[in-house]
Amino acid sequence: MQVLSAVDGGAYLLTFLDACVEEHPFMVFPWMEFGDVNTYLTNHQSVDRRYLVRRIAEGLETLHTCIPPIIHGDLKGVSGPH
């Protein structure tokens, strides 16, 4: 888990802070001032969505081209329980 914070120096990936592997495992990342991407897009209608999609794709490429590659679960605009 420690490798997450060092993969790209924060260019695309959030700094990994901690994890809990008890009954409901989860990872802890820094608080995001603008919330999740869905909330951000709702509150910032004029944002360049193509730019955001490109940055997300570049972040995924960063994960996938690590040696060994970093495997992730499903990605969604909102992280956390629903």
N, C-alpha and C positions, 0 to 999 in steps of 0.2 A: 504494500500500500504506500510506502514512503516514496516510491518512484514517481507517483502522480505529480507531486509538487516540483519535481525536477525535470520532467519530460521536456518542457518547452520554455521554462523560465517565466511562465505566466502569459505568454503571447496569445494562447487560445484556451488553455485549461486553467480552471480555478485551482488555487492552492489547497491541497488536501490537509485538513486539520486533525481529524480523529475518526474513529470508527467504533461501533458497538456491534458485537457479534452474539448478542444474547438472543432472546426469543424472537425479536423482530430486528434483524440486522439492518444497519444503516451506516452511511458515511456522512461526515460533517465537513462542510465547506464554508467559506466566509459568507456573511450576510450580504445579499445583493440589494443595493439601495433602490433599484427600480423593480425589484421582484423578479418573477419569471418572465420568459419571453412573451407569453400571451398577454400578460398585464402590460408589459412595456409597449407592445404593438397597439393595444387598445388606447393607451394614454399618449402615444406618439404616432399619430396617423400619418405624418409626412415622412417618416423614417424610410430610408432606402432599403427596402426589403431584400432586393437582390444582393446588396452588400452584406446584409446579415446572413443570408443563405450561403453566400460564398465563404464568409468567415466560419460558419458552422461546418461546412464541408472541409475547409482547411484544417479545422480542429480534429475532425474525424480522420483525415489523412495523417495528421500527426500521430494519433493513436495507432492507426493501422500500419504505419511504416516503422514503428519502434521495433527494435530487436531485443527480445521477442516482442511481438505485437501485444498491445494492451486490448483485452477483450472487454466489451461493455454490454450492458443489457439494452433494452429498448430505450429509445430516446423520445422524449415528448417535451412539449413546451412548458409543462408544469411538472415539477418533481415533487414527490411526496405522496402521502396517502390521500385517496379520494373516495 
